[in-house]
Amino acid sequence: MTQTTEQQPSTAALAAASAALEGKTPEEILQWAAREYQPGLTLACSFGGPSGMVLLDMIMQIDRGVEVFYLDTDFLFPETYKLRDAVAKKYDFQPVGYMSLITPVEQAAKYGDALWGRDPDKCCAIRKVEPNERALAGKRAWISGIRRDQTKQRANMDIVEWDEKFGLVKINPLANWTEALVWKYIFDNGVPYNELHDKNYPSIGCTNCTKAVLPGEDPRSGRWQGFDKTECGLHVPEGQTNEHDFGPEGREAMAQA
Ligand code: SF4
């Protein structure tokens, strides 16, 4: 588990906070989060999904002191880096990138070529989950752009949760929003977004594991095609043993990396 500074609130306190925020707007939830957890609040923005861009735009108007981080897996699309640089200029801030402890070359030497094609859970553990642990170290709470309408697993999440995996509070301001609301905010407010979205990439991760999807297909079906996997391991509850959990193999990989 990540070494964070936050004491775990009681289940009742978290449930009460979540219930009180259910009818609030994402902006109101972010304002509450900044009051409660800043300093020590951080926003995860992948530059590969529209929800993160909405939250980035909102947090820049609410509290510019909140750290914005992304996971640089070494396999991001050029369009993703381009968007990162464009928003850094637009909002005049510096997103903090966290990279794997090993390079792609070192990974290939240790685990063989194209690990993502044989064991994507292990690859995600090395290039996403472990860097995410470092990004959250010392923080009190993190803000995520995940929504209840994205996957079955996310359908029951709370707005405020205790993140067992990373050992701090997790806040999901867009839990009640839909894809349509996210895009409406983006167009209404002129928020930059990843240009791959206009080329049939509704969900954008690493180049190795992201494909364009056909109109009408599940928006996340372009991720990890050929595998029964829809999550990179960042948003799967600790101890959950299903196809989305990166499991002991992934943890072993992190420990050895
Ligand atoms: S998305 Fe693919 S390439 Fe990126 S870390 Fe996960 S398995 Fe590796």
Residues whose N, C-alpha, C, O or C-beta is under 5 A from the ligand:
A	BS01	SF4	T73 F75 W116 P120 C123 C124 R127 K128 G205 C206 N208 C209
